[in-house]
Amino acid sequence: MIILNGIMSVDIGHLLGGDGAGGFIPANEFKGYPRKYAGVFEQFQTSLKEGKSPLALSLAEEASIPGIKELAQKIKTKYQNVLVLGIGGSALGARAVLQFLKGPFYNMERRDEPRLFILDNLDPLLVAKLENIIDIKKTALIYTSKSGSTPETAAQFIYFYKKYREAGGDVKDIVIICDKADNGINHIARDLGCHLLHIPGDLPGRYSVLSSVGFLPSEIAGVDSARLMAGARAVHGSIIDNPPENNSLFALGTCLYELALKGKSIHVLFNYSSFLFEFGLWFVQLWAESLGKRLSGKGEAVNAGTTPLTSLGATDQHSILQLFKEGPADKVIGFARVEAFSGDIPLTGEFSKEKEYSYFAGHTMAEQLAIEQLSTEMSLVGTGTPCYRITVKDISPESLGALFYFYEALVVFTAGLWDINPYNQPGVEEGKNITYALMGREDYAGRRAEYEKQVEKYNNERIVFEI
């Protein structure tokens, strides 16, 4: 187990297994990883130390926090609601912050901060339901799109901008978050005279939670972004200061890579707190979009990556755990847990004559959750499933910032082992292009006829059974 400045610990002991039987990594083989992968890791460390890695751009975003705090305060004092429009990395990080630090019932609680809604899908029923809840004139609009043209979010913004303007809202209060490119949304922001925050151009959306994308919603909800950054910096220091043989990131990254080569093609993050559920969804996007690549840096077909899943403990012990235990032996399972919960709940000896109930006396809910996590992990390891465990100290901004940065760095280092680009996403571009063309976007008009023929051919190939 490796401790990261007391904020977080990483335990990779049960990814190893003596002679490697059952799909574990042989202990002697693991001892050779510092020599085998030193070059890749040293290159990764150097890129972070010298600020050449896009990850370092997040750390530089700390300078923007005072201005974001000021903007958040203006929004909080004027509006009853805040509506964040975004998708993917423009929404998942903010969702994870809100749930981990404010809980899943944030909008139902009495508080001084405005209610915060994050709309991350193009669903007319969802939009209609939201409109029944909020008064649009009393709702601040935050439009987040790194490219400034993400079609789903652009459609949301067009709709709510019109509603907001017609209701008499002040368009100068709208906040637009995007990169600095010469694009339509920057033009719109300047024409409106509204608030405009920029994301570093080389920082992909799925890595942007430690920037204005995550900081502004956090500050509106009463979360100190500087504390998120403090946790990230603690992990950053641990990564760049420790040699491979004593480096948690190196240990976990090399193990996950080697296990993938051994056929462990699914990476599960089993989160043992409901407050970590949205973090699990953030992890899925980060892992899948960053590591699922067909081509290596040399242009060779490698079809890299493993499939991420997220599960919730203890809830999913009663469902998908059955598959993890007795299904295909193709998984590595990581457990994320919280060491200390504030305000733990004691359990009493009600129904003392019944053995199924009397044993709870003297225990707490947090204690039971920890025991259930341990028993699930031991059970899986016992049947041949490699497992690792990450423990954060508590429910705090520092702990969450540490988790964010650790997994971002883990992805980038692992991508180096695969020799792939963790910052692009070519696999999602074709679908966007087809959407742009079929929706009539002017600069894609030249491909519309081609795509319409493809759609016709595709529909003719359907075999449909009506019920």
C-alpha positions as CSV (number, residue, x, y, z in Angstrom):
1,M,0.0,0.0,0.0
2,I,1.3,3.5,-0.9
3,I,0.1,6.6,0.9
4,L,-0.2,9.9,-1.0
5,N,0.4,12.6,1.6
6,G,-2.3,11.3,3.8
7,I,-5.1,12.2,1.4
8,M,-5.3,8.9,-0.5
9,S,-3.8,5.4,-0.4
10,V,-3.4,3.0,-3.3
11,D,-3.3,-0.8,-2.7
12,I,-2.2,-3.0,-5.6
13,G,-1.3,-6.1,-3.5
14,H,-4.2,-8.2,-4.9
15,L,-3.3,-7.6,-8.5
16,L,-0.3,-9.8,-7.8
17,G,-0.4,-13.5,-7.1
18,G,2.7,-15.5,-6.5
19,D,3.3,-17.5,-9.7
20,G,0.5,-15.6,-11.6
21,A,-2.0,-18.4,-11.4
22,G,-5.6,-17.5,-12.1
23,G,-4.8,-14.4,-14.1
24,F,-2.8,-12.4,-11.4
25,I,0.6,-10.8,-12.1
26,P,3.5,-13.0,-10.9
27,A,5.2,-11.2,-8.0
28,N,8.6,-11.7,-9.5
29,E,7.4,-10.2,-12.8
30,F,6.1,-7.1,-11.1
31,K,9.5,-6.5,-9.5
32,G,10.9,-6.1,-13.0
33,Y,8.5,-3.5,-14.1
34,P,10.6,-0.5,-12.9
35,R,13.4,-1.6,-15.2
36,K,11.0,-2.7,-18.1
37,Y,8.9,0.5,-18.2
38,A,11.3,3.1,-16.7
39,G,11.7,4.9,-20.0
40,V,8.0,5.5,-20.5
41,F,7.5,6.6,-16.9
42,E,10.5,9.0,-16.9
43,Q,9.2,10.6,-20.0
44,F,5.8,11.0,-18.4
45,Q,7.3,12.5,-15.2
46,T,9.4,14.9,-17.2
47,S,6.5,16.1,-19.2
48,L,4.7,16.9,-16.0
49,K,7.7,18.5,-14.3
50,E,8.4,20.8,-17.3
51,G,4.8,21.7,-17.8
52,K,4.7,20.1,-21.3
53,S,1.9,17.7,-20.6
54,P,-1.7,19.0,-21.1
55,L,-2.3,17.8,-17.5
56,A,-0.1,20.6,-16.3
57,L,-2.6,23.1,-17.8
58,S,-5.1,22.2,-15.1
59,L,-2.6,23.2,-12.4
60,A,-2.1,26.6,-14.1
61,E,-5.8,27.1,-14.0
62,E,-5.5,27.8,-10.3
63,A,-4.8,31.5,-11.2
64,S,-8.3,31.8,-12.5
65,I,-10.0,30.8,-9.2
66,P,-10.3,34.4,-7.7
67,G,-12.1,35.7,-10.8
68,I,-14.4,32.6,-10.9
69,K,-15.2,33.1,-7.2
70,E,-16.2,36.7,-7.9
71,L,-18.4,35.6,-10.8
72,A,-20.0,32.8,-8.8
73,Q,-20.9,35.3,-6.0
74,K,-22.6,37.6,-8.5
75,I,-24.7,34.7,-9.8
76,K,-25.5,33.4,-6.4
77,T,-26.8,36.7,-5.1
78,K,-29.0,37.3,-8.2
79,Y,-30.5,33.9,-9.3
80,Q,-32.6,31.2,-7.6
81,N,-31.4,28.6,-10.1
82,V,-28.4,27.8,-12.2
83,L,-28.7,25.7,-15.4
84,V,-25.5,24.2,-16.7
85,L,-25.7,23.1,-20.4
86,G,-23.0,20.7,-21.4
87,I,-22.4,17.1,-22.3
88,G,-19.6,14.6,-21.6
89,G,-16.6,16.3,-20.0
90,S,-18.5,19.6,-19.9
91,A,-21.0,18.0,-17.4
92,L,-19.7,14.9,-15.8
93,G,-17.0,16.5,-13.7
94,A,-19.4,19.1,-12.3
95,R,-21.9,16.4,-11.5
96,A,-19.2,14.4,-9.6
97,V,-18.2,17.5,-7.6
98,L,-21.8,18.3,-6.7
99,Q,-22.7,14.8,-5.6
100,F,-19.5,14.0,-3.7
101,L,-19.4,17.2,-1.8
102,K,-23.0,18.3,-1.6
103,G,-24.9,15.0,-1.9
104,P,-27.6,13.7,-4.2
105,F,-30.3,15.7,-2.6
106,Y,-28.6,19.1,-3.0
107,N,-31.5,20.7,-4.9
108,M,-34.1,19.6,-2.3
109,E,-32.3,21.0,0.7
110,R,-32.8,24.5,2.2
111,R,-29.7,26.5,1.6
112,D,-28.4,29.9,0.6
113,E,-26.9,28.8,-2.7
114,P,-29.1,28.5,-5.8
115,R,-30.4,25.2,-7.0
116,L,-28.0,23.8,-9.7
117,F,-29.3,21.8,-12.6
118,I,-27.0,20.1,-15.1
119,L,-28.6,19.2,-18.4
120,D,-26.4,16.8,-20.3
121,N,-28.7,15.2,-22.9
122,L,-30.7,16.2,-25.9
123,D,-34.1,14.8,-24.7
124,P,-37.3,16.9,-25.3
125,L,-39.0,15.2,-22.4
126,L,-36.2,16.0,-20.0
127,V,-36.2,19.6,-21.1
128,A,-40.0,19.8,-20.7
129,K,-39.8,18.4,-17.1
130,L,-37.0,20.9,-16.3
131,E,-39.1,23.8,-17.5
132,N,-41.9,22.8,-15.2
133,I,-39.5,23.2,-12.2
134,I,-37.6,26.4,-12.9
135,D,-38.6,30.0,-13.6
136,I,-36.3,30.7,-16.6
137,K,-36.0,34.4,-15.8
138,K,-34.7,33.6,-12.3
139,T,-32.2,31.0,-13.7
140,A,-28.6,31.8,-14.7
141,L,-27.4,30.1,-17.9
142,I,-24.0,28.5,-18.1
143,Y,-23.2,27.1,-21.6
144,T,-20.1,24.9,-21.7
145,S,-18.6,23.5,-24.9
146,K,-14.9,23.3,-25.5
147,S,-15.3,23.4,-29.2
148,G,-18.2,25.8,-29.1
149,S,-20.1,23.7,-31.6
150,T,-21.0,20.5,-29.8
151,P,-24.4,19.9,-31.5
152,E,-26.4,18.6,-28.5
153,T,-25.3,21.5,-26.2
154,A,-25.7,24.0,-29.0
155,A,-29.3,23.0,-29.5
156,Q,-29.9,23.3,-25.7
157,F,-28.4,26.7,-25.7
158,I,-30.4,28.0,-28.7
159,Y,-33.6,26.9,-26.9
160,F,-33.0,28.2,-23.4
161,Y,-31.4,31.4,-24.7
162,K,-34.5,32.2,-26.6
163,K,-36.7,31.4,-23.5
164,Y,-34.5,33.4,-21.2
165,R,-34.4,36.5,-23.5
166,E,-38.2,36.4,-24.0
167,A,-38.7,36.2,-20.3
168,G,-36.8,39.4,-19.8
169,G,-33.5,37.9,-18.6
170,D,-30.3,40.0,-18.9
171,V,-28.2,38.3,-21.6
172,K,-25.1,39.9,-20.1
173,D,-25.4,37.5,-17.2
174,I,-25.1,34.4,-19.4
175,V,-21.8,32.6,-19.0
176,I,-20.1,30.9,-21.9
177,I,-17.2,28.5,-21.4
178,C,-15.2,27.4,-24.4
179,D,-11.7,27.5,-25.9
180,K,-10.2,30.5,-27.5
181,A,-10.6,29.4,-31.1
182,D,-12.1,31.7,-33.7
183,N,-15.6,30.1,-33.7
184,G,-19.2,30.9,-33.6
185,I,-19.7,30.7,-29.8
186,N,-16.9,33.2,-29.2
187,H,-18.5,35.5,-31.7
188,I,-21.9,35.1,-30.0
189,A,-20.4,35.8,-26.6
190,R,-18.8,39.0,-27.8
191,D,-22.0,40.1,-29.5
192,L,-24.0,39.5,-26.4
193,G,-21.4,41.1,-24.1
194,C,-21.9,38.2,-21.7
195,H,-19.4,36.5,-19.4
196,L,-16.8,34.5,-21.4
197,L,-14.4,32.0,-19.7
198,H,-11.8,30.1,-21.7
199,I,-10.5,26.5,-21.4
200,P,-6.9,26.0,-22.4
201,G,-6.9,24.9,-26.0
202,D,-4.8,21.7,-25.4
203,L,-6.9,20.6,-22.5
204,P,-9.6,18.2,-23.7
205,G,-13.0,18.5,-22.3
206,R,-12.8,15.2,-20.3
207,Y,-9.8,16.5,-18.5
208,S,-11.3,19.9,-17.8
209,V,-12.9,19.5,-14.4
210,L,-10.0,21.2,-12.8
211,S,-10.6,24.4,-14.8
212,S,-13.5,26.9,-15.1
213,V,-15.6,24.0,-16.4
214,G,-15.7,22.5,-12.9
215,F,-14.7,25.5,-10.8
216,L,-17.6,27.7,-11.6
217,P,-20.4,25.2,-10.7
218,S,-18.4,24.2,-7.7
219,E,-18.1,27.8,-6.4
220,I,-21.8,28.4,-7.0
221,A,-22.6,25.3,-4.9
222,G,-20.3,26.6,-2.1
223,V,-17.3,24.4,-2.8
224,D,-13.9,26.0,-2.6
225,S,-12.1,25.3,-5.9
226,A,-8.7,26.1,-4.3
227,R,-9.2,23.0,-2.1
228,L,-9.9,20.8,-5.1
229,M,-6.7,22.1,-6.6
230,A,-4.8,21.4,-3.3
231,G,-5.7,17.7,-3.5
232,A,-4.7,17.6,-7.2
233,R,-1.3,19.3,-6.4
234,A,-0.6,16.7,-3.6
235,V,-1.1,13.9,-6.1
236,H,1.0,15.7,-8.7
237,G,3.8,16.1,-6.2
238,S,3.7,12.4,-5.3
239,I,3.8,11.4,-9.0
240,I,6.7,13.5,-10.0
241,D,8.8,13.1,-6.9
242,N,8.8,9.3,-6.4
243,P,10.8,6.8,-8.4
244,P,9.0,3.9,-10.1
245,E,9.6,1.4,-7.4
246,N,7.8,3.6,-4.8
247,N,5.3,5.3,-7.1
248,S,1.6,4.4,-6.8
249,L,0.8,5.6,-10.3
250,F,3.5,3.6,-11.9
251,A,2.6,0.5,-9.9
252,L,-1.1,0.6,-10.8
253,G,-0.6,1.8,-14.4
254,T,1.9,-1.0,-15.3
255,C,-0.3,-3.6,-13.6
256,L,-3.4,-2.6,-15.4
257,Y,-1.5,-2.5,-18.7
258,E,0.0,-6.0,-18.2
259,L,-3.3,-7.4,-17.1
260,A,-4.9,-6.1,-20.3
261,L,-2.3,-7.9,-22.3
262,K,-3.2,-11.1,-20.3
263,G,-6.9,-10.8,-21.4
264,K,-8.4,-8.7,-18.6
265,S,-10.2,-6.5,-21.0
266,I,-12.8,-4.9,-18.6
267,H,-11.8,-2.4,-15.9
268,V,-14.5,-2.0,-13.2
269,L,-14.5,0.8,-10.7
270,F,-16.6,-0.3,-7.7
271,N,-17.4,2.8,-5.7
272,Y,-18.4,2.2,-2.0
273,S,-20.3,5.4,-1.4
274,S,-23.4,6.8,-3.1
275,F,-21.5,10.1,-3.1
276,L,-19.0,8.6,-5.5
277,F,-21.6,7.4,-8.1
278,E,-21.2,10.3,-10.4
279,F,-17.4,10.1,-10.1
280,G,-17.7,6.6,-11.5
281,L,-19.5,7.9,-14.6
282,W,-16.8,10.6,-15.0
283,F,-14.2,7.8,-14.8
284,V,-16.0,5.8,-17.5
285,Q,-15.8,8.6,-20.1
286,L,-12.2,9.5,-19.2
287,W,-11.0,5.9,-19.5
288,A,-12.9,4.9,-22.6
289,E,-12.4,8.0,-24.7
290,S,-8.8,8.4,-23.8
291,L,-7.6,4.8,-24.1
292,G,-9.9,3.2,-26.7
293,K,-7.8,3.8,-29.8
294,R,-7.3,1.9,-33.0
295,L,-3.9,3.3,-34.0
296,S,-0.7,3.7,-32.1
297,G,1.6,6.7,-32.4
298,K,3.4,4.9,-35.2
299,G,0.2,4.5,-37.1
300,E,-0.1,0.7,-36.4
301,A,-3.4,-0.9,-35.6
302,V,-3.3,-1.8,-31.9
303,N,-7.0,-1.5,-30.9
304,A,-5.8,-0.4,-27.4
305,G,-7.7,0.0,-24.2
306,T,-10.0,-1.8,-21.8
307,T,-13.7,-1.4,-21.3
308,P,-14.6,0.7,-18.2
309,L,-17.6,0.0,-16.1
310,T,-18.7,1.6,-12.8
311,S,-20.6,-0.1,-10.0
312,L,-22.0,1.1,-6.7
313,G,-21.4,-0.7,-3.4
314,A,-23.2,-2.0,-1.6
315,T,-26.1,-1.8,-4.0
316,D,-24.6,-3.7,-6.9
317,Q,-23.5,-6.6,-4.6
318,H,-27.1,-7.7,-5.2
319,S,-26.9,-7.6,-9.0
320,I,-23.9,-7.4,-11.2
321,L,-21.6,-9.0,-8.6
322,Q,-22.9,-12.4,-9.6
323,L,-21.5,-11.8,-13.1
324,F,-18.2,-10.6,-11.7
325,K,-17.9,-13.7,-9.5
326,E,-19.0,-16.4,-11.9
327,G,-19.0,-14.9,-15.4
328,P,-16.0,-14.6,-17.8
329,A,-12.6,-14.1,-16.2
330,D,-11.9,-10.9,-18.2
331,K,-12.1,-8.2,-15.4
332,V,-9.9,-6.1,-13.2
333,I,-11.8,-4.6,-10.4
334,G,-10.8,-1.4,-8.6
335,F,-12.5,-0.4,-5.3
336,A,-12.9,3.2,-4.4
337,R,-13.8,3.9,-0.7
338,V,-13.9,6.6,1.9
339,E,-11.9,6.1,5.1
340,A,-13.9,8.4,7.4
341,F,-17.5,9.6,7.1
342,S,-18.5,12.6,9.2
343,G,-21.7,12.0,11.1
344,D,-21.6,8.2,11.1
345,I,-24.9,6.5,12.1
346,P,-24.9,4.1,15.0
347,L,-27.0,0.9,14.9
348,T,-28.8,-0.3,17.9
349,G,-30.0,-3.7,19.2
350,E,-33.6,-3.6,18.2
351,F,-35.4,-7.0,17.9
352,S,-32.8,-8.5,20.2
353,K,-34.5,-11.9,20.2
354,E,-34.0,-12.3,16.4
355,K,-30.5,-13.4,15.3
356,E,-30.9,-11.8,11.9
357,Y,-31.2,-8.4,13.6
358,S,-29.6,-8.5,17.0
359,Y,-26.0,-8.6,15.7
360,F,-26.2,-5.0,14.5
361,A,-26.0,-3.6,18.1
362,G,-22.8,-1.7,18.7
363,H,-21.9,-1.2,15.0
364,T,-22.3,1.7,12.6
365,M,-23.4,2.1,9.0
366,A,-20.0,3.2,7.9
367,E,-18.4,0.2,9.6
368,Q,-20.9,-2.2,7.9
369,L,-20.2,-0.5,4.5
370,A,-16.4,-1.0,5.0
371,I,-16.9,-4.6,6.0
372,E,-19.1,-5.2,3.0
373,Q,-16.5,-3.7,0.7
374,L,-13.7,-5.8,2.2
375,S,-15.8,-9.0,2.0
376,T,-16.7,-8.3,-1.6
377,E,-13.0,-7.7,-2.5
378,M,-11.8,-10.8,-0.7
379,S,-14.5,-12.9,-2.3
380,L,-13.5,-11.8,-5.8
381,V,-9.8,-12.3,-5.2
382,G,-10.6,-15.7,-3.8
383,T,-12.2,-16.7,-7.1
384,G,-9.3,-15.4,-9.2
385,T,-10.2,-11.8,-10.0
386,P,-7.4,-9.3,-9.7
387,C,-8.4,-6.3,-7.5
388,Y,-7.0,-3.0,-6.4
389,R,-8.2,-0.5,-3.8
390,I,-8.1,3.3,-3.6
391,T,-9.1,4.9,-0.3
392,V,-9.6,8.6,0.1
393,K,-9.3,10.2,3.6
394,D,-12.8,11.7,3.8
395,I,-15.6,13.5,1.9
396,S,-13.7,16.7,1.2
397,P,-12.6,18.9,-1.8
398,E,-9.0,17.8,-1.3
399,S,-9.9,14.1,-1.5
400,L,-12.0,14.6,-4.7
401,G,-9.3,16.8,-6.3
402,A,-6.8,14.0,-5.6
403,L,-9.0,11.4,-7.1
404,F,-9.6,13.5,-10.3
405,Y,-5.9,14.1,-10.9
406,F,-4.8,10.6,-10.0
407,Y,-7.1,9.0,-12.6
408,E,-6.3,11.6,-15.2
409,A,-2.6,11.0,-14.7
410,L,-3.2,7.2,-14.6
411,V,-4.9,7.4,-18.0
412,V,-2.1,9.5,-19.6
413,F,0.7,7.2,-18.3
414,T,-1.2,4.1,-19.4
415,A,-1.6,5.6,-22.8
416,G,2.1,5.9,-23.0
417,L,2.5,2.2,-22.3
418,W,0.1,1.6,-25.2
419,D,1.9,4.2,-27.4
420,I,-1.4,5.9,-28.1
421,N,-2.7,9.5,-28.0
422,P,-4.9,10.0,-24.8
423,Y,-6.1,13.4,-25.8
424,N,-7.9,12.8,-29.1
425,Q,-11.2,11.0,-29.9
426,P,-11.3,10.2,-33.6
427,G,-13.9,7.5,-33.0
428,V,-16.6,10.0,-32.1
429,E,-16.0,12.4,-34.9
430,E,-17.8,10.5,-37.7
431,G,-21.1,10.5,-35.8
432,K,-20.8,14.3,-35.3
433,N,-20.0,14.8,-39.0
434,I,-23.1,12.9,-40.1
435,T,-25.2,14.8,-37.6
436,Y,-23.9,18.2,-38.9
437,A,-24.6,17.2,-42.5
438,L,-28.1,15.8,-42.0
439,M,-29.1,18.8,-39.8
440,G,-28.0,21.1,-42.6
441,R,-24.9,22.8,-41.2
442,E,-23.6,24.9,-44.0
443,D,-19.9,23.9,-43.9
444,Y,-21.0,20.2,-44.1
445,A,-23.4,20.6,-47.0
446,G,-21.0,19.0,-49.4
447,R,-21.3,15.7,-47.7
448,R,-25.1,15.7,-47.1
449,A,-26.0,13.7,-50.3
450,E,-23.3,11.1,-49.5
451,Y,-24.6,10.6,-46.0
452,E,-28.2,10.5,-47.1
453,K,-27.3,7.7,-49.5
454,Q,-25.6,5.9,-46.6
455,V,-28.7,6.3,-44.4
456,E,-31.0,4.9,-47.2
457,K,-28.7,1.9,-47.6
458,Y,-28.5,1.4,-43.9
459,N,-32.3,1.5,-43.4
460,N,-32.8,-0.9,-46.3
461,E,-30.7,-3.5,-44.4
462,R,-32.9,-3.5,-41.3
463,I,-34.8,-6.6,-40.4
464,V,-37.7,-5.5,-38.2
465,F,-40.2,-7.6,-36.3
466,E,-43.4,-5.7,-35.3
467,I,-45.0,-6.7,-32.1
